[in-house]
Amino acid sequence: MDAAAARRGRSLIDVDQLTPAEVHWLLDTARSFEEVSRRAVKKVPALRGRTVVNLFFEPSTRTRISFELAAKRLSADVVNFAAAASSVVKGEALKDTVLTLQAMGVDALVVRHPCSGAPGVIDGWTDAAVINAGDGMHAHPTQALLDCYALIRRIGCLQDKRIAIVGDIMHSRVARSCIKAFTMLGAEVVLVAPPTLMPAGLPPETRFSYVLEDVLEDCDVFYLLRLQTERQEEGLIPSLREYAAAYQMDARRLGRARPHALVMHPGPINRGVEISAEVADGPRAVMLDQVTSGLAVRMAVLFMALGGKEGGDAESG
């Protein structure tokens, strides 16, 4: 492997740059890191002396905090960049912000940005590892990886499982990365959305439906998406009430599904829109499992980017 290829391997822009073997290694490493979070002292020295900057240009709760906790549990130093309190408000270009951080010797940039493709561009400007924490409507690779991990913990291998992704697929970076990750691990994905929220140009083999009832009885997982109202044009749905009537996962619909079927959501959830409160708080909802899985998986991603490799020792660093 040449130097350029080795460098690209340190960053994570989307799931499809990983091989199935690398995904399995990440998930196995996450399993070892999950045990760390159950200890009285929740730290290992794997990334001691490394500096991770959370470079977030969009609001976030779960992703930002879990990356911060993940880095700290690996003993890295963490800096949280707030765009509103930086020179960005004075007109500083993104490239100059990145070059400034590189000049300070940071080792990794965890980037969330409203523009699709921004983390990939940043990766060309810096020698630091770049981890995509969500960019526009493009990708959210660590969300997809943690979803795989959460599912494997609950139902085992994803081979031949059927997963319905339901809702605003057109505007969802999570959906795009999850489709890649789920299919890479052998699952069949079916997309369910109104015609106005179904992305154009789907591959011919893609299974999809405009009617949620049509897939209720033959799916193992229902992955619900929030309506991305901040990215939508006006008039894509008649109203929230009508959308909920057609696509909300409520107790009645879940009662028609397979007895073992699970409900997932990347958060934040909108109770009463894509999911009812009864389902969100019920035993078949795994949203909190996803949050727990996110911490372990993001520890594994940071370890791969900065300290480890396939076959490395996650405990010793």
N, C-alpha and C positions, 0 to 999 in steps of 0.2 A: 504494500500500500504506500503510495507516495505521500509527501507531506500535506498536499492540499486535501487529499481524500481523508487523511487522518484528522485534519483540522475540522472538516465538515462533520465527521462522526461525533465530535464533541457537542455540537449544537443539536437542538431538536426543534425543527420548524413544523413538521407534520408527521403523522404516523407512517405514511408510506415511504419515508426514508429508512425505516427500520425493517429488518427481515423478521419473519415469524420467530426465528431462533432468538433474536435480540429482544423481541417483545416478551417471550417466555422467560428470558434471563432477567429482564426488568421486573416481571411479576414475581419470580422466585426471590429476587433480592428484596422486593417490597415485603415479602412474607417474613424475611429475617429482620427487617427494620420494624415491622409491626410489633414484634416482641419487645423492642426497645421502649416503645411507648407505654408498655405495661410495667416497666421497672420503676422503682422508687426514684432513681436518678435517671432521667429520660435523655441520656446523651451517650454518644460514642464519639471518639476523636477522629473520625474518618476524614473530615475536611478542616481540621484545625489549621489555622493560618490562612485559609482562603477567604475571599470577600465576595459576597453575593449582593447585587443591587436589584431590588424590585422596582423596575422602571414602568410604572403604571400610568397610562394616560386616560384610563377609563375607570369608573368606580368598580369596586370589587370587595366582597367580604370573604367568601370561602377560599377563592384562589389565592388572594394576596396573603391572608393570614396563614393558610396551610403552607405556602412556600416559605414564609418567614419562620414558622415553627419547624418546618423540615430542615432548613439550613441551620437553625440554631441547635437542633437535636443532633446534627452532624458536626457541631462545634465550629461552624463557619461564622465569620462576622457578617452581619446583615445591615444593609442600609436601605431604608424605604424612601424612594424618590417620590415626592409630591409635586406634580406639574404646576399646581396652583401656587406653590410656594417657591418656585424655581425661576431661573432666568427665561424659561419658556414664555412666561407672561410678558417679558420685555422684548419678545420677538426672536429669541435664539432659535436657530434651526435645529432640527432633530439631529442632523449629522454632527453639529458642533457640541451638542449635549453628549452624544455618544463618545466623541473623541476626547472630550474633557474627562469623562469617567474613565476611559482607557488610560489617559495620562496619569490618573491617580492609582493605576495598578489594580483595578478590579478584575476578578477572575471570571465572573458570570453575570450576565444581564438576563433577568426574567422580565420579559416584555409583554405588556398588554397595550394594544393600540387600536383606535377606531378604524384605521386604514388597513384594508386587506393587503397583505404582502409586506407590511412594515418590518416584522422581525427578520424576514429573509434579506431585506435591504440592509438592515443593521448588521446582520451577520457578515456582510461584505465590507463593512467599515471598521471592524474591530477584531482583535485576536482573542477577546474574551469569548467564552461559550455563551451562546444565545439560546434561551429556552422560550418558546412561544407560549404565552399564557392567555392567548386569545387575540386574534387580529381580525377586525371587521367581520365580514361574513365568510372568512376563509377557513380558519382552522383553530382547533383547541385540543392539541394532542394529549396533554396530560389529563384532561377530562375524559377523553376516550379510553386512555389506559386505566385510569382508576375505575371507570365503569366496567371494563373487562375484569378487573381484579375483584370488584364487589360481586359481580355475577358468578365468577368462578368460586368464590368463597361460599356462595349460597346454593348454586346448582351444579357445580363441577364444570367439566369440560363444555365449551360452547359448540363443539362440533354437532351439526345437525339441529341445533336449537333454532327456533324461529322468533325473531325480535321485531316487533312493530314499533317504528318511530312515528310518533303522532303529533301533528301540529304545524307550527310555522317552519317548515323545512327550508323554504326558500331563503330565509334570512339567518339560518342557524349555522354558525361555525361548528357547534357541538355535533350537529347531525352529520356534517360532512366528514369530520374526523371519526365519529362513531361508526359510520357506514364502512369506512376503510378498516378500522380495528376489528369490528365484529366479523366481517367477512374474512379477514385474514386468519382469524381463529376458527373458521369453519361454520359460523352461524349463517342462517338465511335472514336477510333483512327485507321487510315489507314497509313501504312508506305510505302513510295515511295522512291526507291533508285536503283542504278545499282546493279546487283547481287553481285559484289565485295565489295559493301559498305553496304550490308544488313547483320545484325548480324545473326550468326548461332544459332540454338536452340530456335527459336521462338515458343511460345505455339501454339498448333494446331488451336486455335480459332483466332489467329492474322490475321487481314486482311492486305494484302500487295500487292503492284504492282511494277513492274519494269518500267512502262510507265506512265509518269505524265499525258498525255492526257486522260488516262483511268479513272481518278478520278476528272477531272476538273469540271464536271457539277454536282457533287453530294456532294461537301464539303462546309462547312460553313467557314472554316479557313484553310489557307495554312501556315504552320509553316516551314520556310526555315532554313536550317542549313549551316554553313560555312564548306567548306572542311577542315578537320583537317590535313593539310599537315605535320605538325610537329609530328603527331602521326602515319602517314601512312607509309606503305611499298611502295617501288617503283612499278609502273606498275598497280595500282589498277584502274586507269582510263586512257584512251588513251591519253587525253590532256585536258587542261582547256577549250579549244575552243569546243571540242566535248562534254564535260560534259555540258557546257552552252547551247549548241544546244539542248540537250535532257532534261535538268532539270531546266534551268533558268526560273523564273517567270517573264515574260515580259508582255507588254501591250496586245499583241495578245492572249496569254494564259489566262490572267486575264479577257479579254473580253469574253471568252468562259465560265467562271465560273459563279456561281450564282451572281446576281446583288449586293447582300449584303455581299458577301464573303470578308473576311479580310485577310491581309497578315502580318505575324509576323516573327521576327528574333531575336535571343538572342544577336546578335552583337559579335564582330565587323562584319559589312557586307562587302562583297567584291562586289562592283558594277560591273556589267558586267559579273559576274560568276553565282552566285546563284540567283541574282536579278538584274533587269535592273534599271538604274537611274530613268527612268520614273515611274516605280512602287514604288521604294523606296521613292520618293518624292510625291507620289500621295495620295489622300484622303483615300484610303483603306488600307494604310500601318499604322501600329500602333506601330512602334518601339519606338517612343518618348513617347507614352503612357506607354509602358513597362518600360522605364527608370523612369518615374514619379511614376509608381506603385511600382517599386523596392524600392524606398526610404521609402514609407509608410509600405510596407510589412516587410522590414528589421527592421524598428522600432518595429513592432509588434512581430517579432521573438525575438529580443533582450529583449523586455519587458516580453515576456513569459519565456525566459531563466533566467532572472535576477530579475524581479520585480513583475511579475504578474502571474495570473492563470485564468482559465475560470471563468468569472464573476467578475474579478478584475476591479479596476478603473484606466483606462489608463491615466486619466488626473492628478490624485493626486499623483500616485506613492506611 
